[in-house]
Amino acid sequence: MIGVTVAPITFDGAGASRAMRVGDMADVKVTALAGQGGEQVTIANHPLPWPRDKLVAARAHNLRYTDHGYEWELSQTNGFLSPFVYNG
């Protein structure tokens, strides 16, 4: 383990976009791609172990992580959306 940082997490899911922020160390914003007839582009029967639902293809407007000596900037790349439930 390289370390632990306590930080607030915020999430916003408005329309076809999703945004998440983890303190000052990470943030991401993605927007679903529009396909035929304006419907979202979905990917079914994918080989990923999680999530089991269909994925929605998206564009990552920004994806940034800076903590524990790492600095990642992966903006303007692909992304995926999927429904999830978090139970604690």
Order of alpha helices (4+ residues) and beta strands (2+ residues): beta-beta-beta-beta-beta-beta-beta
